[in-house]
């Protein structure tokens, strides 16, 4: 057993709620709330429906002790099936949090895993729930950085966030250190090392592979509980990645996640925010625009350029997202689904937008997400945004009120404003020492 794994095991099993600073606990509650908004908001989307039906068809369980209800649905499937369906559903709305150094997403598996695991355990405290969430984020984030540092291909989040799921399961199910090690090895070996840029070039419901990351993580934990073995996880135990684990328990990645203001690929957000800032500063409308030039980093410039004909393409399209911001001043579920995909107004604006790659923006990726937008108006004015960083992260944070407003915007149409308000308060209330996780979870299943 390597020193790095021992450190990971000590952190997983030894971290106590009162070890966390107030700011870390609050960040965990904030990310929980934000992710729940996307879990709820994505319920009626086609990808979520398919994932739930597939979980019922293929991933049911013969062991009631390892079954879990599907959130907002109520049907019981296996522990892993519930996490798979909920993570896939969430991934396909693409409004969940992320972490710049990992070039990917953690909460999309951590929150579905927490919901599923809670279905198999006696009730636990709110602070313990937030501690488990924090463990998931800290382990997954470092596994992601380690993977990106040691392989050439850009792999999806499911390739590494499964390890955070394993850590949460080991903590909450009181597994042994050896079982944790075996489960980490199983999860890393079977994790979906799918190539992210393939999905960018051909947008589909695959998204960031996180549904399979959640399923692999929980499946691996149960396999290890039953005695299955796995080779040590190299993203933890290989010597060349050990430096990425040195600050575990000292630097809290939990506090450095970004919140997405818009349910589209994060790579488009800097340009969206640049366009938004220009409109707010100069008070023009889409009718005034003659042409728009977007300068961004390579990965962002690779996003889909045409008018999308499905939700996945809409979420991975840079000009479509910017055109939507110019047209409506916001981007909601209605813009990336249904009639929003054939909106003639957005199509007319998109025709006036061109995209180019800029070296200075490339140099700052992935630690930062910068873009700039130049708008030429019919009256001859040229409006220049300057370099703008995507909102929502430590570089340009959203306020707590903005995060709450986002949650209500996504959750209220599905569960109603009153129910959404109760979920909102219960999620943030988990920081209270006398809270229980059931204060929140009881609100997430029966929505009648």
ZIURTA-V741917 format. One record per residue. N is the residue number from 1. RES is the residue in one small letter. BURIAL is + if it has 9 or more other ideal C-beta (glycine too) atoms within 8 Angstrom, else -. Layout:
# ZIURTA-V741917
N RES BURIAL
N RES BURIAL
This chain:
# ZIURTA-V741917
1 x -
2 x -
3 x -
4 x +
5 x +
6 x +
7 x +
8 x +
9 x +
10 x -
11 x +
12 x +
13 x +
14 x -
15 x +
16 x -
17 x +
18 x -
19 x -
20 x +
21 x -
22 x -
23 x -
24 x +
25 x +
26 x +
27 x +
28 x +
29 x +
30 x +
31 x +
32 x +
33 x +
34 x +
35 x +
36 x +
37 x +
38 x +
39 x +
40 x +
41 x +
42 x +
43 x +
44 x -
45 x +
46 x -
47 x +
48 x +
49 x +
50 x +
51 x +
52 x +
53 x -
54 x +
55 x +
56 x +
57 x -
58 x -
59 x +
60 x +
61 x +
62 x -
63 x -
64 x -
65 x -
66 x +
67 x +
68 x +
69 x +
70 x +
71 x +
72 x +
73 x +
74 x -
75 x -
76 x +
77 x +
78 x +
79 x +
80 x +
81 x +
82 x +
83 x +
84 x +
85 x +
86 x +
87 x +
88 x +
89 x +
90 x +
91 x +
92 x +
93 x +
94 x +
95 x +
96 x +
97 x +
98 x +
99 x +
100 x +
101 x +
102 x +
103 x +
104 x +
105 x +
106 x +
107 x +
108 x +
109 x +
110 x +
111 x +
112 x +
113 x +
114 x +
115 x +
116 x +
117 x +
118 x +
119 x +
120 x +
121 x +
122 x -
123 x -
124 x +
125 x +
126 x +
127 x +
128 x +
129 x +
130 x +
131 x +
132 x +
133 x +
134 x +
135 x +
136 x +
137 x +
138 x +
139 x +
140 x +
141 x +
142 x +
143 x +
144 x +
145 x +
146 x +
147 x +
148 x +
149 x -
150 x +
151 x -
152 x -
153 x -
154 x -
155 x +
156 x +
157 x +
158 x +
159 x +
160 x +
161 x +
162 x +
163 x +
164 x +
165 x +
166 x +
167 x +
168 x +
169 x +
170 x +
171 x +
172 x +
173 x +
174 x -
175 x +
176 x -
177 x +
178 x -
179 x +
180 x +
181 x +
182 x +
183 x +
184 x +
185 x +
186 x +
187 x +
188 x +
189 x -
190 x -
191 x +
192 x +
193 x -
194 x +
195 x +
196 x +
197 x +
198 x -
199 x +
200 x +
201 x -
202 x -
203 x +
204 x -
205 x +
206 x -
207 x +
208 x +
209 x +
210 x +
211 x +
212 x +
213 x +
214 x +
215 x +
216 x +
217 x +
218 x +
219 x +
220 x +
221 x +
222 x +
223 x +
224 x +
225 x +
226 x -
227 x -
228 x -
229 x -
230 x +
231 x -
232 x +
233 x +
234 x +
235 x +
236 x +
237 x -
238 x +
239 x -
240 x -
241 x +
242 x +
243 x -
244 x +
245 x +
246 x -
247 x -
248 x +
249 x -
250 x -
251 x -
252 x +
253 x +
254 x +
255 x +
256 x +
257 x +
258 x +
259 x +
260 x +
261 x +
262 x +
263 x +
264 x +
265 x +
266 x +
267 x +
268 x +
269 x +
270 x +
271 x +
272 x +
273 x +
274 x +
275 x +
276 x +
277 x +
278 x +
279 x +
280 x -
281 x -
282 x -
283 x -
284 x +
285 x -
286 x -
287 x -
288 x -
289 x +
290 x -
291 x +
292 x +
293 x +
294 x +
295 x +
296 x +
297 x +
298 x -
299 x +
300 x +
301 x +
302 x -
303 x +
304 x +
305 x -
306 x -
307 x +
308 x +
309 x -
310 x -
311 x +
312 x +
313 x +
314 x +
315 x +
316 x +
317 x +
318 x +
319 x +
320 x +
321 x +
322 x +
323 x +
324 x +
325 x +
326 x +
327 x +
328 x -
329 x -
330 x -
331 x +
332 x -
333 x +
334 x -
335 x +
336 x +
337 x +
338 x -
339 x -
340 x +
341 x +
342 x -
343 x +
344 x -
345 x -
346 x +
347 x +
348 x -
349 x +
350 x +
351 x -
352 x +
353 x +
354 x -
355 x +
356 x +
357 x +
358 x +
359 x -
360 x -
361 x +
362 x +
363 x -
364 x +
365 x +
366 x -
367 x -
368 x +
369 x +
370 x +
371 x +
372 x +
373 x +
374 x +
375 x +
376 x +
377 x +
378 x -
379 x -
380 x -
381 x -
382 x -
383 x +
384 x -
385 x +
386 x -
387 x +
388 x +
389 x +
390 x +
391 x +
392 x +
393 x +
394 x -
395 x -
396 x -
397 x -
398 x +
399 x -
400 x -
401 x -
402 x +
403 x +
404 x +
405 x -
406 x +
407 x +
408 x +
409 x +
410 x +
411 x +
412 x +
413 x -
414 x +
415 x +
416 x -
417 x -
418 x -
419 x +
420 x +
421 x +
422 x +
423 x +
424 x +
425 x -
426 x +
427 x +
428 x +
429 x +
430 x +
431 x +
432 x -
433 x -
434 x -
435 x +
436 x -
437 x +
438 x -
439 x +
440 x +
441 x +
442 x -
443 x +
444 x +
445 x +
446 x -
447 x -
448 x -
